[in-house]
Amino acid sequence: MKLRKRIVPAALALSVLSAGLVTFSEPLNADAAGQKVVAAANNEQVARITKVKPINTMTLQVTFTQPLAAADIDPNNLEAIKKDFNFNGNLEIVNVPRLMTDSTSTYIVPVTFQEDDFVYRLSYKEQRNRVFEGTDEKVLVRNVTQVTDDTFTLESFQEDGVVDYANIIEAYRGGRGDHAFSINRQNRDASGKRFDVISSLRDRYVTVKTSEGEEFVANYVPFTQAADGKQAPQFRLPAGQTLKQGVTYRVYSQWAEIDEKSFVANKKAPFTLQSANAIDSQSFELQLTNDPQSDLLAGRSVELRGNDGSTLQAQYRYSSRKGAVGIFDIANGGTLKAGVSYTVMPLNNWATATNVVLQGK
């Protein structure tokens, strides 16, 4: 690396004057000088990266000089935040940084997949580059389990030294109960046990191959990776497709080393809708006949057919399930009309419904 020499005009002028050589140049611009002072002060207020540590191929642990501003970790600002992290090698973040529990300025940062031994440079908010060496290390997943006709889970366990990031970040600490704990910058807990970290699975997918020679992609179902106290994120087949009874499926992933990657599909009965009750003009409760025991409503939608000829769509509100009841929100800015009765129809056959009617209010 070549050392870049910088000549500071003020210092140069001082040295010349000290030598008795007086040279007159352009007069000092007070406004420009003031702007430089302000710029320097603003730069001091921006957090700077002090260390970048790859945990696995999709996860970085990044330490800053100070905590990041609230706007710089707000999920609503994700697209802007992505631009703050400038990598070479086509690497980019996929979700916002999350402060590690009991840390002041060390964050879990999910990224697209790194290449092993590739030398990456990361600049945060146009500051100096930090260099780190990439890794293609995968996260250990113990098994794959079918949960519905179109959905399966990839389950990992803390006893195997794998923790979902939801259990070790400040943002989710309050809602994790006994599942919440902290690990240090060496990724060890209070007892010294080391953990690999599953970071955000936003936009992640797995590849599925069948014993019949088919191949397709199954996408992550948002907000399921640490639901119900488990580390069992759901992955769903493309809309309208189902797993075929008796067929063997093998699951592969660029981010997970799956121990038991094969399963034979069984016939899974769809859920049965029992009733629907409006909460307000934009949401309603939908009750199943049985408690699914986990958040299997995630990513599901229904169509509402009004007796006035109108139609609406509604989507499950993530993490809203309480027992057999989940909340659905009207999509696309629609509203329920007072006095209109809506017949509830599940989309893509995830459930059956017989005369389930929602009364608008």
C-alpha positions in Angstrom: 0.0 0.0 0.0 1.5 3.4 -1.0 1.5 6.2 1.5 -0.4 9.2 0.2 1.2 12.4 1.2 -1.0 15.4 2.0 0.1 19.0 2.1 -1.8 21.1 4.6 -1.7 24.8 3.4 -1.8 26.3 6.9 1.1 24.2 8.1 3.1 25.0 5.0 2.5 28.8 5.4 3.6 28.6 9.0 6.8 26.8 8.1 7.6 29.4 5.4 7.0 32.3 7.8 9.2 30.7 10.4 12.0 30.6 7.9 11.7 34.3 7.2 10.3 33.9 3.7 7.1 35.8 3.3 4.9 34.9 0.4 1.5 36.5 -0.3 -1.3 34.4 -1.8 -5.0 34.6 -1.9 -6.7 36.1 1.3 -8.2 33.6 3.7 -11.8 32.9 2.9 -13.6 33.0 6.3 -16.7 31.2 4.9 -14.7 28.3 3.5 -12.8 28.0 6.8 -16.1 27.9 8.7 -17.4 25.2 6.4 -14.3 23.1 7.0 -14.8 23.4 10.8 -18.5 22.3 10.5 -17.6 19.4 8.2 -15.0 18.2 10.7 -17.5 18.4 13.5 -20.1 16.5 11.6 -17.6 13.8 10.7 -16.9 13.3 14.4 -20.6 12.8 15.0 -20.8 9.9 12.4 -20.0 6.5 13.8 -16.9 4.9 12.3 -16.2 1.2 11.8 -13.4 -0.1 14.0 -13.7 -3.8 13.2 -15.4 -6.2 10.8 -15.6 -9.9 11.7 -17.3 -12.4 9.3 -19.3 -14.9 11.4 -20.5 -17.0 8.4 -21.1 -16.5 4.7 -24.2 -14.3 5.3 -23.4 -12.6 8.6 -20.9 -9.9 9.7 -20.2 -8.6 13.1 -19.4 -4.9 12.9 -18.1 -2.7 15.7 -18.4 1.0 15.5 -16.9 3.9 17.6 -20.3 4.7 19.0 -24.0 3.5 18.7 -25.6 4.1 15.4 -28.3 6.8 15.2 -31.9 5.6 15.4 -32.5 6.5 11.7 -29.5 4.3 10.7 -31.1 1.1 12.1 -34.8 1.8 11.3 -36.2 -0.9 9.0 -38.3 1.7 7.3 -35.1 3.2 6.0 -33.6 0.0 4.7 -33.0 1.1 1.2 -31.2 4.3 2.3 -29.2 2.3 4.9 -28.0 -0.1 2.2 -26.3 2.8 0.5 -24.4 3.7 3.6 -22.6 0.3 3.5 -20.4 0.3 0.4 -18.7 -3.0 -0.4 -16.6 -4.2 -3.3 -17.2 -7.7 -4.8 -20.9 -7.2 -5.2 -21.6 -7.7 -1.5 -24.4 -5.7 0.1 -26.5 -5.8 3.3 -29.9 -7.4 3.2 -31.4 -6.0 6.4 -30.7 -3.3 9.0 -27.8 -3.7 11.5 -29.0 -5.0 14.9 -27.2 -4.1 18.1 -26.0 -7.1 20.1 -27.5 -7.6 23.6 -25.3 -5.9 26.3 -23.1 -4.3 23.7 -22.8 -0.5 23.1 -21.7 -0.5 19.5 -21.3 -4.0 18.1 -23.9 -5.0 15.5 -25.0 -8.1 13.6 -25.1 -7.2 9.9 -26.8 -9.6 7.5 -25.2 -9.6 4.0 -25.5 -11.3 0.7 -23.2 -14.3 0.4 -19.5 -13.8 0.8 -16.8 -15.6 -1.2 -14.2 -17.6 0.7 -10.8 -15.8 1.1 -12.0 -12.8 -1.0 -10.6 -9.5 0.3 -13.5 -7.2 0.9 -13.4 -3.5 1.5 -16.2 -1.8 3.4 -16.8 1.9 3.6 -19.5 3.2 5.9 -20.9 6.6 4.9 -18.0 7.3 2.6 -15.4 7.0 5.3 -12.1 5.1 5.0 -12.2 1.5 4.0 -12.1 -1.4 6.4 -10.7 -4.6 5.0 -11.8 -8.1 5.9 -11.4 -11.6 4.4 -14.6 -13.3 3.3 -15.8 -16.7 4.3 -18.1 -19.3 2.8 -18.8 -21.0 6.1 -22.4 -22.2 6.4 -24.7 -22.4 9.4 -25.4 -25.9 10.8 -29.1 -26.9 10.4 -30.1 -30.2 11.9 -33.1 -31.2 9.8 -35.9 -30.4 7.4 -39.5 -31.0 8.4 -42.7 -30.7 6.4 -45.4 -28.7 8.2 -48.1 -28.2 5.5 -48.7 -29.2 1.9 -46.6 -26.4 0.6 -44.3 -25.5 3.5 -41.3 -27.0 5.4 -39.0 -25.8 8.2 -35.2 -25.8 8.6 -34.6 -26.4 12.3 -31.4 -25.6 14.2 -30.6 -25.9 17.9 -28.6 -24.0 20.5 -27.3 -27.2 21.9 -25.5 -27.6 18.5 -23.9 -24.1 18.9 -26.3 -22.2 16.6 -28.5 -19.3 17.7 -31.0 -17.2 15.8 -30.0 -13.5 16.0 -33.5 -12.7 17.5 -32.3 -14.2 20.8 -29.1 -12.1 21.0 -30.1 -8.6 19.9 -31.4 -5.6 21.9 -34.2 -4.9 19.5 -36.0 -8.2 20.3 -34.8 -8.7 23.9 -38.0 -7.6 25.6 -40.2 -10.1 23.6 -37.9 -13.1 23.8 -38.3 -13.9 27.5 -36.2 -16.8 28.7 -34.8 -17.3 25.1 -32.9 -14.0 25.3 -29.2 -14.0 26.3 -26.0 -12.3 25.2 -22.8 -13.4 23.6 -19.6 -11.4 23.5 -17.5 -10.3 20.5 -15.9 -13.7 20.4 -19.5 -15.1 20.1 -19.4 -16.9 23.4 -22.0 -16.8 26.2 -21.4 -16.5 29.9 -20.4 -20.1 30.2 -17.9 -19.9 27.4 -20.0 -21.8 24.8 -19.4 -20.5 21.3 -22.3 -19.8 18.9 -22.7 -19.4 15.2 -25.4 -16.9 14.3 -28.3 -17.1 11.9 -28.9 -13.5 10.9 -31.9 -12.1 9.1 -33.3 -14.5 6.5 -35.0 -11.7 4.6 -35.0 -12.5 0.9 -33.3 -15.9 1.5 -34.2 -19.1 -0.3 -33.3 -22.7 -0.6 -33.1 -25.0 -3.6 -35.2 -28.2 -3.6 -34.6 -31.3 -5.7 -37.1 -34.2 -6.0 -36.6 -37.9 -6.6 -38.6 -37.3 -9.8 -35.9 -35.0 -11.2 -37.6 -31.7 -10.5 -35.9 -28.7 -9.1 -37.4 -25.5 -7.7 -36.8 -22.7 -5.2 -38.6 -22.3 -1.9 -38.6 -18.8 -0.4 -38.3 -17.8 3.3 -41.6 -16.9 4.9 -41.0 -13.6 6.7 -41.0 -13.4 10.5 -40.9 -17.1 11.0 -37.2 -17.7 11.8 -37.6 -17.4 15.6 -41.4 -17.7 16.0 -42.9 -19.7 18.9 -39.6 -20.0 20.7 -38.1 -22.2 18.0 -35.3 -21.8 15.5 -37.3 -23.2 12.6 -37.8 -20.8 9.8 -40.4 -21.7 7.2 -39.8 -22.0 3.5 -42.7 -22.2 1.0 -43.1 -23.5 -2.4 -44.1 -21.2 -5.3 -47.8 -20.2 -5.1 -50.1 -22.9 -6.2 -47.6 -25.7 -5.9 -47.7 -28.5 -3.3 -45.5 -31.3 -2.1 -46.4 -34.6 -3.6 -47.2 -37.5 -1.3 -44.6 -40.2 -1.4 -42.0 -38.1 -3.2 -38.5 -37.6 -1.7 -37.3 -34.0 -1.4 -33.7 -32.9 -0.8 -33.0 -29.3 0.3 -29.8 -27.4 -0.5 -28.7 -24.0 0.6 -25.9 -21.6 0.0 -26.1 -20.4 3.7 -27.0 -23.6 5.6 -25.2 -26.9 6.0 -28.2 -29.2 6.5 -27.4 -32.5 8.3 -30.6 -34.3 7.4 -31.6 -32.7 4.2 -34.1 -35.2 2.8 -37.7 -35.9 3.7 -40.6 -37.9 2.1 -43.7 -35.8 1.7 -46.9 -36.8 3.4 -50.5 -35.6 2.8 -51.2 -32.7 5.1 -54.8 -31.8 5.6 -55.5 -28.0 5.1 -56.7 -25.9 8.0 -60.4 -25.3 8.4 -61.7 -21.8 9.0 -64.4 -21.5 11.6 -65.4 -17.8 12.0 -64.4 -14.2 11.2 -65.0 -11.1 13.3 -64.3 -7.5 12.3 -62.0 -5.5 14.5 -62.4 -2.3 12.5 -62.8 -1.3 8.9 -59.3 -2.5 8.0 -58.7 -5.7 10.0 -60.5 -8.7 11.4 -59.9 -11.8 13.4 -60.0 -15.2 11.7 -60.4 -18.3 13.8 -59.4 -21.8 12.8 -61.1 -24.9 14.2 -57.8 -26.0 15.8 -54.7 -24.3 17.1 -51.9 -24.9 14.6 -49.4 -24.7 17.6 -47.0 -22.6 15.5 -47.2 -19.6 13.2 -48.3 -21.5 10.1 -50.6 -18.6 9.1 -47.5 -16.6 8.2 -47.7 -15.4 4.6 -51.3 -16.5 4.1 -54.1 -14.5 2.4 -57.8 -14.7 1.9 -60.3 -13.2 -0.5 -63.4 -11.4 0.8 -66.4 -11.5 -1.6 -69.0 -8.9 -0.6 -72.8 -9.4 -1.1 -72.7 -6.1 -2.9 -70.4 -7.6 -5.6 -67.2 -6.1 -4.3 -64.0 -8.1 -3.6 -61.1 -7.5 -1.2 -57.9 -9.3 -0.3 -56.5 -9.6 3.2 -53.2 -10.8 4.5 -52.2 -12.3 7.8 -50.6 -9.9 10.2 -47.3 -11.5 11.1 -46.9 -12.8 14.7 -50.5 -11.9 15.5 -51.7 -15.5 16.2 -53.0 -16.3 19.6 -54.0 -19.9 19.7 -56.4 -20.6 16.9 -57.0 -16.9 16.1 -55.0 -14.7 13.8 -55.4 -11.1 12.6 -55.8 -10.3 8.9 -55.4 -6.8 7.4 -57.2 -5.6 4.3 -54.6 -5.2 1.5 -54.1 -2.5 -1.1 -55.8 0.3 0.9 -59.2 -1.3 0.9 -61.8 -1.1 3.7 -64.7 -3.2 4.9 -68.0 -1.5 4.3 -70.5 -1.2 7.1 -73.6 -3.4 6.4 -71.9 -5.5 3.8 -71.4 -9.3 4.4 -68.2 -10.9 3.1 -67.7 -14.5 2.4 -64.2 -15.6 3.3 -62.3 -17.6 0.8 -58.7 -18.9 1.4 -56.3 -18.2 -1.5 -54.1 -21.1 -2.8 -55.9 -23.8 -0.9 -54.1 -23.4 2.5 -57.4 -23.8 4.3 -61.0 -24.8 3.7 -64.0 -22.7 4.5 -67.8 -23.4 4.5 -70.1 -20.4 4.9 -67.6 -18.3 6.9 -69.0 -14.8 6.7 -67.5 -11.6 7.9 -69.8 -8.7 8.7 -68.3 -5.3 7.8 -68.4 -2.4 10.2 
